[in-house]
Amino acid sequence: MVNLVTRQDRDLVSRAIALLSEYSRNRDMIDIGAYRAGTNAELDVAVRAMPAINRFLRQDMEEAFTREQAMETLRAALGSANTNASKS
């Protein structure tokens, strides 16, 4: 199974899962407005990444992507969240 994907792809997917998990654990606080940006750097990245991650996960039935295209789209989604962090 390990030979099916590269180490970089496994790391990328693990990072996406970690951000989804961080967001999920804190969703109630975010939804009621109790979370203040800047108090948890990892959660800040997760909040910024969620729109792009959700777009990635909601592929239309008529859309088709290669594994490479999918990994690049996910990489861009996570990269944009980290890029925005360095601009704040």
Backbone as JSON Lines, residues from 0, in Angstrom:
{"i":0,"aa":"M","n":[0.83,-1.19,0.0],"ca":[0.0,0.0,0.0],"c":[0.87,1.25,0.0]}
{"i":1,"aa":"V","n":[1.96,1.22,0.72],"ca":[2.84,2.37,0.81],"c":[3.4,2.74,-0.55]}
{"i":2,"aa":"N","n":[3.54,1.79,-1.44],"ca":[4.11,2.05,-2.76],"c":[3.13,2.69,-3.73]}
{"i":3,"aa":"L","n":[1.87,2.84,-3.36],"ca":[0.88,3.4,-4.26],"c":[0.97,4.92,-4.38]}
{"i":4,"aa":"V","n":[1.44,5.59,-3.36],"ca":[1.57,7.05,-3.39],"c":[2.93,7.45,-2.87]}
{"i":5,"aa":"T","n":[3.34,8.64,-3.25],"ca":[4.64,9.13,-2.8],"c":[4.55,9.6,-1.35]}
{"i":6,"aa":"R","n":[5.69,9.72,-0.74],"ca":[5.77,10.23,0.63],"c":[5.2,11.65,0.71]}
{"i":7,"aa":"Q","n":[5.48,12.45,-0.32],"ca":[4.98,13.83,-0.35],"c":[3.45,13.85,-0.41]}
{"i":8,"aa":"D","n":[2.87,12.95,-1.19],"ca":[1.41,12.89,-1.27],"c":[0.8,12.44,0.05]}
{"i":9,"aa":"R","n":[1.42,11.45,0.7],"ca":[0.93,11.01,2.01],"c":[1.01,12.15,3.02]}
{"i":10,"aa":"D","n":[2.11,12.88,2.99],"ca":[2.27,14.01,3.91],"c":[1.22,15.09,3.64]}
{"i":11,"aa":"L","n":[0.95,15.34,2.35],"ca":[-0.04,16.34,1.97],"c":[-1.43,15.96,2.46]}
{"i":12,"aa":"V","n":[-1.81,14.72,2.24],"ca":[-3.12,14.25,2.69],"c":[-3.2,14.26,4.22]}
{"i":13,"aa":"S","n":[-2.13,13.88,4.88],"ca":[-2.11,13.91,6.35],"c":[-2.29,15.33,6.86]}
{"i":14,"aa":"R","n":[-1.68,16.29,6.18],"ca":[-1.81,17.7,6.57],"c":[-3.26,18.16,6.39]}
{"i":15,"aa":"A","n":[-3.87,17.79,5.28],"ca":[-5.27,18.16,5.04],"c":[-6.18,17.56,6.12]}
{"i":16,"aa":"I","n":[-5.95,16.3,6.46],"ca":[-6.74,15.64,7.5],"c":[-6.55,16.33,8.84]}
{"i":17,"aa":"A","n":[-5.32,16.71,9.15],"ca":[-5.05,17.4,10.42],"c":[-5.79,18.74,10.47]}
{"i":18,"aa":"L","n":[-5.8,19.47,9.36],"ca":[-6.51,20.75,9.35],"c":[-8.02,20.55,9.46]}
{"i":19,"aa":"L","n":[-8.55,19.55,8.77],"ca":[-9.98,19.24,8.89],"c":[-10.33,18.88,10.33]}
{"i":20,"aa":"S","n":[-9.48,18.11,10.97],"ca":[-9.7,17.7,12.35],"c":[-9.66,18.9,13.3]}
{"i":21,"aa":"E","n":[-8.67,19.76,13.12],"ca":[-8.55,20.96,13.97],"c":[-9.78,21.84,13.83]}
{"i":22,"aa":"Y","n":[-10.21,22.03,12.6],"ca":[-11.41,22.84,12.36],"c":[-12.63,22.19,13.0]}
{"i":23,"aa":"S","n":[-12.78,20.9,12.81],"ca":[-13.93,20.18,13.35],"c":[-13.99,20.26,14.88]}
{"i":24,"aa":"R","n":[-12.83,20.1,15.53],"ca":[-12.78,20.18,17.0],"c":[-13.2,21.54,17.52]}
{"i":25,"aa":"N","n":[-13.02,22.57,16.71],"ca":[-13.29,23.94,17.16],"c":[-14.48,24.59,16.47]}
{"i":26,"aa":"R","n":[-15.23,23.8,15.72],"ca":[-16.31,24.36,14.89],"c":[-17.34,25.12,15.71]}
{"i":27,"aa":"D","n":[-17.74,24.6,16.84],"ca":[-18.74,25.29,17.65],"c":[-18.26,26.68,18.05]}
{"i":28,"aa":"M","n":[-17.02,26.78,18.48],"ca":[-16.45,28.07,18.87],"c":[-16.4,29.03,17.69]}
{"i":29,"aa":"I","n":[-16.03,28.51,16.53],"ca":[-15.97,29.33,15.32],"c":[-17.37,29.8,14.94]}
{"i":30,"aa":"D","n":[-18.33,28.88,14.92],"ca":[-19.69,29.19,14.5],"c":[-20.38,30.23,15.37]}
{"i":31,"aa":"I","n":[-20.11,30.22,16.66],"ca":[-20.76,31.2,17.53],"c":[-19.95,32.49,17.66]}
{"i":32,"aa":"G","n":[-18.79,32.53,16.98],"ca":[-17.97,33.74,17.01],"c":[-17.09,33.87,18.23]}
{"i":33,"aa":"A","n":[-16.92,32.8,18.98],"ca":[-16.11,32.86,20.2],"c":[-14.62,32.69,19.94]}
{"i":34,"aa":"Y","n":[-14.26,32.18,18.77],"ca":[-12.84,32.02,18.46],"c":[-12.28,33.32,17.92]}
{"i":35,"aa":"R","n":[-11.16,33.73,18.46],"ca":[-10.49,34.94,18.01],"c":[-9.22,34.55,17.25]}
{"i":36,"aa":"A","n":[-9.13,35.01,16.02],"ca":[-7.95,34.72,15.2],"c":[-6.7,35.19,15.94]}
{"i":37,"aa":"G","n":[-5.67,34.38,15.82],"ca":[-4.41,34.7,16.46],"c":[-4.16,33.99,17.77]}
{"i":38,"aa":"T","n":[-5.19,33.33,18.31],"ca":[-5.0,32.63,19.57],"c":[-4.53,31.19,19.38]}
{"i":39,"aa":"N","n":[-4.67,30.66,18.15],"ca":[-4.24,29.3,17.85],"c":[-3.79,29.28,16.38]}
{"i":40,"aa":"A","n":[-2.49,29.27,16.16],"ca":[-1.95,29.38,14.8],"c":[-2.43,28.25,13.89]}
{"i":41,"aa":"E","n":[-2.48,27.04,14.41],"ca":[-2.93,25.89,13.61],"c":[-4.39,26.05,13.2]}
{"i":42,"aa":"L","n":[-5.21,26.51,14.12],"ca":[-6.61,26.73,13.8],"c":[-6.78,27.89,12.82]}
{"i":43,"aa":"D","n":[-5.96,28.89,12.92],"ca":[-6.0,29.99,11.95],"c":[-5.77,29.47,10.54]}
{"i":44,"aa":"V","n":[-4.79,28.58,10.38],"ca":[-4.52,27.99,9.06],"c":[-5.71,27.15,8.62]}
{"i":45,"aa":"A","n":[-6.27,26.37,9.53],"ca":[-7.43,25.53,9.19],"c":[-8.61,26.38,8.73]}
{"i":46,"aa":"V","n":[-8.87,27.47,9.42],"ca":[-9.98,28.35,9.05],"c":[-9.75,28.93,7.66]}
{"i":47,"aa":"R","n":[-8.54,29.36,7.37],"ca":[-8.24,29.91,6.04],"c":[-8.32,28.84,4.96]}
{"i":48,"aa":"A","n":[-7.95,27.6,5.3],"ca":[-7.91,26.53,4.3],"c":[-9.28,25.93,4.0]}
{"i":49,"aa":"M","n":[-10.23,26.06,4.9],"ca":[-11.51,25.36,4.74],"c":[-12.25,25.65,3.44]}
{"i":50,"aa":"P","n":[-12.36,26.88,2.98],"ca":[-13.07,27.09,1.71],"c":[-12.42,26.32,0.56]}
{"i":51,"aa":"A","n":[-11.11,26.34,0.46],"ca":[-10.42,25.63,-0.62],"c":[-10.5,24.12,-0.43]}
{"i":52,"aa":"I","n":[-10.41,23.64,0.79],"ca":[-10.53,22.2,1.04],"c":[-11.94,21.74,0.69]}
{"i":53,"aa":"N","n":[-12.94,22.52,1.08],"ca":[-14.32,22.14,0.76],"c":[-14.57,22.12,-0.75]}
{"i":54,"aa":"R","n":[-14.01,23.09,-1.48],"ca":[-14.14,23.06,-2.95],"c":[-13.49,21.8,-3.5]}
{"i":55,"aa":"F","n":[-12.34,21.44,-2.96],"ca":[-11.63,20.24,-3.4],"c":[-12.47,18.99,-3.14]}
{"i":56,"aa":"L","n":[-13.12,18.91,-2.01],"ca":[-13.89,17.73,-1.63],"c":[-15.23,17.63,-2.36]}
{"i":57,"aa":"R","n":[-15.7,18.7,-2.92],"ca":[-17.01,18.73,-3.57],"c":[-16.9,18.69,-5.1]}
{"i":58,"aa":"Q","n":[-16.08,17.82,-5.59],"ca":[-15.94,17.65,-7.04],"c":[-17.26,17.24,-7.65]}
{"i":59,"aa":"D","n":[-17.62,17.87,-8.74],"ca":[-18.84,17.55,-9.45],"c":[-18.72,16.16,-10.08]}
{"i":60,"aa":"M","n":[-19.85,15.48,-10.24],"ca":[-19.83,14.13,-10.8],"c":[-19.28,14.08,-12.22]}
{"i":61,"aa":"E","n":[-19.43,15.16,-12.98],"ca":[-18.94,15.18,-14.35],"c":[-17.47,15.56,-14.45]}
{"i":62,"aa":"E","n":[-16.87,16.0,-13.36],"ca":[-15.45,16.37,-13.37],"c":[-14.59,15.12,-13.19]}
{"i":63,"aa":"A","n":[-13.5,15.1,-13.9],"ca":[-12.56,13.98,-13.76],"c":[-11.15,14.55,-13.67]}
{"i":64,"aa":"F","n":[-10.4,14.05,-12.71],"ca":[-9.03,14.5,-12.5],"c":[-8.12,13.3,-12.35]}
{"i":65,"aa":"T","n":[-6.91,13.45,-12.8],"ca":[-5.91,12.42,-12.53],"c":[-5.48,12.56,-11.07]}
{"i":66,"aa":"R","n":[-4.81,11.55,-10.57],"ca":[-4.29,11.63,-9.2],"c":[-3.35,12.82,-9.07]}
{"i":67,"aa":"E","n":[-2.52,13.04,-10.08],"ca":[-1.57,14.15,-10.05],"c":[-2.3,15.49,-9.99]}
{"i":68,"aa":"Q","n":[-3.37,15.63,-10.79],"ca":[-4.14,16.87,-10.76],"c":[-4.81,17.07,-9.4]}
{"i":69,"aa":"A","n":[-5.32,16.0,-8.84],"ca":[-5.96,16.09,-7.53],"c":[-4.97,16.5,-6.46]}
{"i":70,"aa":"M","n":[-3.79,15.91,-6.48],"ca":[-2.77,16.26,-5.49],"c":[-2.32,17.7,-5.66]}
{"i":71,"aa":"E","n":[-2.19,18.16,-6.88],"ca":[-1.79,19.55,-7.13],"c":[-2.87,20.52,-6.65]}
{"i":72,"aa":"T","n":[-4.14,20.17,-6.87],"ca":[-5.24,21.01,-6.39],"c":[-5.24,21.08,-4.87]}
{"i":73,"aa":"L","n":[-5.04,19.95,-4.22],"ca":[-4.98,19.93,-2.76],"c":[-3.77,20.71,-2.26]}
{"i":74,"aa":"R","n":[-2.64,20.54,-2.91],"ca":[-1.42,21.27,-2.55],"c":[-1.66,22.78,-2.65]}
{"i":75,"aa":"A","n":[-2.32,23.21,-3.71],"ca":[-2.62,24.63,-3.88],"c":[-3.57,25.13,-2.79]}
{"i":76,"aa":"A","n":[-4.55,24.31,-2.44],"ca":[-5.5,24.7,-1.38],"c":[-4.78,24.91,-0.05]}
{"i":77,"aa":"L","n":[-3.93,23.99,0.3],"ca":[-3.21,24.11,1.56],"c":[-2.15,25.2,1.48]}
{"i":78,"aa":"G","n":[-1.53,25.33,0.33],"ca":[-0.51,26.36,0.16],"c":[-1.07,27.76,0.25]}
{"i":79,"aa":"S","n":[-2.27,27.96,-0.27],"ca":[-2.87,29.3,-0.2],"c":[-3.18,29.68,1.25]}
{"i":80,"aa":"A","n":[-3.55,28.73,2.06],"ca":[-3.82,29.02,3.48],"c":[-2.53,29.4,4.19]}
{"i":81,"aa":"N","n":[-1.44,28.71,3.87],"ca":[-0.16,29.04,4.5],"c":[0.4,30.34,3.96]}
{"i":82,"aa":"T","n":[0.19,30.62,2.67],"ca":[0.65,31.88,2.09],"c":[-0.08,33.05,2.74]}
{"i":83,"aa":"N","n":[-1.38,32.91,2.91],"ca":[-2.15,33.98,3.56],"c":[-1.7,34.21,4.99]}
{"i":84,"aa":"A","n":[-1.23,33.18,5.65],"ca":[-0.75,33.31,7.03],"c":[0.47,34.2,7.08]}
{"i":85,"aa":"S","n":[1.36,34.08,6.1],"ca":[2.57,34.88,6.13],"c":[2.3,36.33,5.78]}
{"i":86,"aa":"K","n":[1.14,36.63,5.16],"ca":[0.78,38.0,4.82],"c":[0.12,38.73,5.98]}
{"i":87,"aa":"S","n":[-0.39,37.97,6.98],"ca":[-1.1,38.62,8.09],"c":[-0.15,39.24,9.07]}
